[in-house]
Amino acid sequence: MVTVKATEYSYALPQRATGGVVTLQLENVGSVVHEFAFGRIDAGKTLDDLKAALDSGKDPSNFPWAHDLAGVSALSPGQEVGITRELTEPGTYAFFCFIPNADGVSHYKLGMIAGFTLSGTSNASPPSPDATITATDEAFQVPALSAGTTTVELKNAGKKEHEFQLFSFQPGKGFGDVERWIRTGQVGPAPVVFPGGIQSIQLGTSVFETLTLESGRTYMLQDFEHHLMTEFTVP
């Protein structure tokens, strides 16, 4: 297991990890929402090279040595989520946060970029999920989910990459409230809870997520790029 703790404005994580089936235990121990964007960089490149590439503002296709992997786009303070997936390529893996502060500066520019080196292969196996959420190119298929800590397989059965963005509005709040709150540096009470959702998952693959769901709360599951959205309430 690789435990990664985010705060203002840094990640705490081990320097080395073993490849194969890997659980990334992501924890937000800070006071604002943080992102755990995740990627791999080829041999011969460094975290400084990655930061310079991000600072350039160029399209990621200009940097074929940097490989985007499914990370967590937003995690609320006090939340933690376990992401279990296969990591088979040795090398340097990095976390970084694009969420801006009140001055519009992305958190990675303030220090939220860090990585670990992956080598070897463990004998770990994927967890047995309590439920499976499936994305097709037309819709999400969401079974009944239980309150408390649960392990869910997020399965992409479509012909495109799909993201599984997960969030829950506070009563009376909506998308506009969240956008303004993020844009102004997360000042005041949070209008939304981000318990952990996955960025784009490759077609034909799955990522396993262990997270905590609240009884009686309604959650939104969304793929912004492909206009998929559904909601479900945890009994």
Secondary structure, DSSP 8 states (H G I E B T S, - for coil): -EEEEEETTEEE--SEEEEEEEEEEEEE-SSS-EEEEEEEE-TT--HHHHHHHHHHT--GGG-TTEEEEEEEEEE-TT-EEEEEEEE-S-EEEEEE---B-TTS-BGGGGT-EEEEEEEEE--------SEEEEE-SS-EE-----SEEEEEEEEE-SSS-EEEEEEEE-TT--HHHHHHHHHTTS-SS-SEE----EEEE-TT-EEEEEEEE-TT-EEEEEETTTTEEEEEE--
